[in-house]
Amino acid sequence: MRGRFIGLFGLLVFLVACQGGGPPPGDTDRPRVYEVVGVPDPDRLLALAEALGLKGVAVDADGGLRYDDPRGVLRLPTQPLGQQPNPEDGGDATLERFDFDAFGARQAIDEKTARERFMTALTQSGLAPEGEALAGEVRFLAADLQGTTRAEAVLGVEVSFQLALDGLPLVGPGAQVQALFETETVPTQLLYLFREVKPGPRVALLSREEAALRARGLLGLPRGLDLGKLSEPELVYYAPPLSRTGVRRIYPHYLYALVEEVAGEEVPRRRVLVPAFEGSPKVTIEHRVEAGKIVAVARVQGGTPPYRYLWTSSNGALSEEQAGKGPELIYSVEQLDGPEVLSVWVEDAEGLSAGDSVLIELSGDGAKPLVGGVVDAGSEWIGSCAGLPRAAANARGFVVTMRLAGAQIRFNYGESAAWERDFKDTGDAGVVDNADLVFYTGHANAHGFEFCSQQDDRFLRYDETRWGDGDLEWLVIAACGPLQRSAPGGAWWERWGPAFQGLHLLLGYATVTFDNTEEGLIFATVATGFPFPSLARTMREAWVRAAKETQGPEEIWSVMGVYGKNGETNYNDYFHGRGPVGPDIKGSDLGGWWIVWGPS
């Protein structure tokens, strides 16, 4: 066990609306519920693919259409440079270089053409949804060691729908209609994840007090601790993933976001959705301590059974089996110092969520040792301790999928067991630098990312990092905005460039994003191809897919990497054993950095 619970909840948390609009809790308006008719007819989905010129497309088992060009997505001109031994996986590293001279010859399609092409195909197939079609460019930029632009290019145009029901935004992984056009009018990527619905009955909104109470529970703030001020939330509709086959209705939700000051940094929170109507699920934890063991039961009212449960301990005291066992929990915390916060996140059959947290006074101390591995991965995350009710499930999806795909899991540290010092430049490999791939989910800003413990402190700044001098090749920061291209403290390359000491790719976002349960699972599945390794995509393609399926068109994904003095690059890296992996590029071999970004 590792961790020390510090008085995180003593900080004043301020919730602000991420976007304006929508009636506040207690408003007399009665929004509609929408009844799910079903997913679109497969023949219409295939007709959409045909109208766009796509061949060999199949509809997925959940009724969604997901297509990626088998030749690759967001390809850039490169030249092969041969191979060299790669001690990482016992094979060879594949060397290639950017052909910067050829970048100018790559002409991306224009926004008007892309939008018209997609709209025409949607209309012809009878699949045009309600909402606004937004077009945004996907861009690439490379800078040398002095920050001088070496190359820049528009790689393509993403056409995405800002979907709506009854004039209110429709958000979530079950509401994604988008296509990526690069140099041709045939898209290289297509997503149509959508349920057909019809108007249903109207429902009463929760009272202002009850909405605040539900928000408090979902944000993982224990009863008896100060929440701070709740601002006016935005009213939206939420569409759960298509994999939730029990969803029969689409319900109104309140959208919240948080901003907190941590170690002198203003850190935006991932946005959180709270069911906004009477009859939505509510959960309360009842607990007692007997003979050193904590006995807890989650009591659920409302919603639609069966329920999924995910328990989290602020000190990382639960095994994977305990975390997802069900409504009853018995466990012990052998090593900690300070209060234990036990939280539960519940999701009903229709994708509606609820949560609760309780403070438990215990004592102890200790640390968890690392375990070994060759091709390996790890995860660190903050969830209920930082107002992220879905983070534990998000990290768990990554860890479980990577393990099933054959990677050894070196660590999975959550809540106060996730430490800033694990990511810091310590002069040796450190904790994080002992794994090939690390997934962090929590809160971040342009300067770094946040933790709930004081090990060493609660915020990791960009100038405290040096990654890749040990084992780390790929680091995911699934949080808000670390890869903003400009911010106080410098441009993207000034802030994060020195962190690349053998690190291949830094994968994250450039904007505020949604808290979700699916990001880690989708990323790991696409990167490994699980359960079919031959279907694996590059690491950057896997991250783009995860962003597209969990965020909206206003959220910007981003990937950063390095290039060598001769243009060598890891732009097309696969996970070990799934395809070519480039070499570490660092020290005197470093020529500069590159970044690519686009709408989710």
Residue, then its C-alpha position, 0 to 999 in steps of 0.5 A: m500500500r502506498g499513500r498519505f491522505i493530506g487535507l485536500f478537501g480543506l481547499l475551497v473548490f469553486l465550480v463554474a459553468c463551462q458554457g452558458g445557457g440552459p435553465p438552472p436547477g429549480d427552473t419551472d421548465r420541464p425538459r423532455v425525455y427522448e425515447v430510444v427507437g434504436v440504432p440506425d439501420p445497418d443498410r443506411l450506415l453502409a449507404l453512407a460509407e458508399a456515398l463517401g466512396l469507402k470500401g470494405v466497411a462493416v457496422d460494429a456489433d454495437g450498431g456504430l460505424r467506425y472507419d479508419d483508412p487502412r493505409g493510415v490516418l494523418r499520414l506525413p511524407t517520410q523516408p525510410l532510414g533502415q533499422q537498428p537493434n532495439p534492446e526494448d523488445g529484442g527486435d529492431a527499431t525502424l528508422e524513418r525521417f520526415d521529408f520536410d521538403a515534401f510537406g509543401a506539396r501536400q495540399a489538404i482539402d478546404e473546409k467548404t468542400a469537406r463540409e459539403r461532401f459530408m452533408t451530401a452523403l448524410t442527406q443521401s443516406g437519410l442519416a443527417p442529424e439535427g445540429e450544426a456541422l462544424a469544420g476545423e483544421v488538423r494542423f502540424l508544426a515542427a520547430d527547431l531547438q531555437g523555436t524557429t518553424r521548420a515545417e507547418a502544414v494543414l493535414g486535413v479538415e474534420v467535419s463534426f456535428q454539434l448535435a442537439l435535441d430540443g435546442l439543447p446540446l447533445v453530448g457524450p460518446g453515444a453522440q458522435v457524427q464526424a468525418l476526417f478529410e485529408t487530401e481527397t474527398v474520400p475521408t480517411q476516418l469516419l464515426y457515426l455513433f448515434r441512437e435514433v430517438k423520438p420525443g417522450p414525456r417531460v420531466a421535472l428538474l431537480s430542486r436547486e438544493e437536490a441538484a447541488l447534493r447530487a453534484r456533491g456526491l458525483l464529485g466525490l466530496p464527502r459529507g461534512l466538508d465544504l464544497g464551496k460555491l456552485s455556479e449555474p450549470e448548463l442543461v444538456y442531453y447526455a448520450p451514453p456509449l453504444s455499448r450500454t445496450g440497456v439505454r432506452r431513454i436520453y435524459p437531461h443532465y447538468l454540465y459542471a466544471l471546476v476551477e481550483e488553485v493548486a500550488g499557485e496554479e489555476v487548474p481547470r477541471r474536467r467537465v462533469l455531468v449530473p442527471a438533472f431530473e427527479g427519479s434519477p439514481k441517488v446513492t448513499i454509502e452506509h459504513r462501519v469499522e469492525a475489528g480493523k475492517i471497513v464494512a460498507v454498503a451502497r444504497v441506491q434509490g431511483g434509476t433503472p437496475p441493474y447497476r454497475y458499482l465502482w468503489t475507490s479508496s483514497n489510499g489505493a486500498l482496493s484490489e480490482e476485484q474489490a473495486g468492481k465487486g458490487p454494492e457491498l464491500i469489506y476491506s482493510v487499510e493497512q498502511l496510511d496516515g490520515p483519513e480514508v475517503l471511500s467513494v462509490w460511483v454507480e451507473d444504472a442500465e441507462g447510463l445514468s450516474a450517481g456517487d457518494s463519498v464518506l470520510i473514515e478516520l484510520s491510521g498507518d503508514g507504508a509504500k508499495p514496491l514496484v513489480g517487474g516487466v519487459v513490455d509494460a504499462g502503468s497508470e496513475w490517476i486522481g478521481s473522487c479526491a479531485g471531483l472526477p467520478r469517472a476517472a477510476a473507471n477510465a484508468r481501469g479500462f486502460v489497465v485491464t485492456m493492456r493486461l489482456a493484450g499481454a502487457q505487464i502492469r507495473f503500477n496502477y496508483g490512484e487517488s492519494a497513492a498517485w504521487e507527483r514525485d513519481f513523474k519528477d526528474t530524480g536523476d534516475a529511472g524513477v517510477v514512471d520511467n520504469a514502464d513503456l507506456v503510462f496513462y495519467t488521468g486527472h486535472a491539468n493546465a498548460h504548465g503541468f498536472e495535479f495530484c491529491s497527495q503531498q508526495d512531493d507536492r500536489f502539482l507537477r510543473y513542466d520544468e520538473t520533468r525529464w522523461g525517457d532516460g529510463d524506459l518510458e516511450w509514451l505518456v498520455i495525459a488525459a486531462c485539460g489542456p497541457l498541450q496548449r500551444s502558447a501559455p504564460g511560461g512559453a510556447w509548447w516546445e519551450r514548456w515541454g521540449p526539455a522533458f523529452q529525454g528519450l520519450h517518444l510521444l506525449l499525448g494529451y489535449a489543448t483544451v478543457t475536456f469531459d470526465n469519462t469512463e471510456e478513454g483509457l479502454i478505447f486508447a488501449t484497445v486501438a493501440t494493441g488491436f485487442p483481441f486481434p493484434s493485427l488490427a492495432r493502429t499507431m499510438r497517435e491514431a489510437w489517441v485520436r480515436a479515444a479523443k473522438e469517441t469521448q469528447g466533442p468537436e470543441e475539445i482539441w486533441s494533441v500529440m507532441g514528439v521530437y525529431g532528430k538532426n536528420g529529421e528522424t521521427n517516432y511519428n508512426d510508432y506502434f506499441h511494442g509487438r504491434g508494429p514498427v517502433g522508432p529509436d530514442i532521440k535525445g541529447s546531441d541527436l535532437g533536432g527539434w520538436w513537432i506537434v499535431w492537433g485537431p478537433s475531437 
